[in-house]
Amino acid sequence: MPKNTQSVSRSTQRDTGVKSRSNGNGVTNRPNENSHGIHARISERAYALYEEHGRKDGHALEDWLAAEQHILNQDR
């Protein structure tokens, strides 16, 4: 008995796992290469703060927000 097969068309765009976000006025915001570098710098700074605080758990959000503020203020 012959198998029934269907061809599935695939998008030519690569799925990067990064989703677009709309800001509510019809403009879509997509992260760019620079935002990945900023994210890495924030991550490194947050980890440094974690180490400075004696590697105590439970302060990840505080460390991240402090690192984010520090890095974003540096770029101004």
C-alpha positions in Angstrom: 0.0 0.0 0.0 1.5 3.4 -0.9 2.1 5.9 1.9 0.3 9.2 1.9 2.9 11.9 2.4 2.4 15.6 2.5 5.1 18.1 1.7 5.6 20.8 4.3 6.9 24.1 3.2 9.4 25.7 5.6 10.2 29.3 6.1 13.5 30.4 4.7 14.1 32.5 7.7 16.2 31.0 10.5 14.5 30.7 13.9 16.9 32.3 16.4 14.6 31.8 19.4 14.4 35.6 19.8 10.8 36.9 19.5 9.9 40.3 18.3 8.0 42.6 20.6 5.6 45.3 19.8 5.6 48.5 21.8 1.9 49.1 21.3 2.1 51.7 18.5 2.7 49.2 15.7 6.5 49.4 15.9 8.3 46.1 16.4 11.4 46.0 18.5 13.9 43.3 17.7 17.1 42.8 19.6 20.2 43.7 17.6 23.8 42.4 17.9 24.6 45.3 20.3 21.9 44.2 22.8 23.5 40.8 23.0 26.8 42.4 24.0 25.1 44.5 26.6 23.4 41.4 28.0 26.8 39.7 28.3 28.3 42.7 30.1 25.3 42.9 32.5 25.6 39.1 33.2 29.4 39.4 33.9 28.8 42.4 36.2 25.9 40.6 38.0 28.2 37.6 38.6 30.9 39.8 39.9 28.4 41.4 42.4 27.4 37.8 43.4 31.0 37.0 44.2 31.5 40.3 46.0 28.6 39.4 48.3 30.2 36.1 49.3 28.3 34.0 46.7 25.1 34.2 48.9 22.0 32.9 47.1 18.8 34.8 47.1 20.0 38.2 45.7 20.1 37.3 42.0 17.5 39.9 41.0 19.1 42.6 43.1 22.5 41.9 41.6 21.1 41.8 38.1 19.3 45.1 38.4 22.3 46.8 40.0 24.5 45.4 37.2 22.0 46.6 34.6 21.9 50.1 36.0 25.7 50.2 36.2 26.2 49.0 32.6 23.5 51.2 31.1 24.7 54.3 32.9 28.3 53.6 31.6 27.0 53.7 28.0 25.5 57.2 28.4 
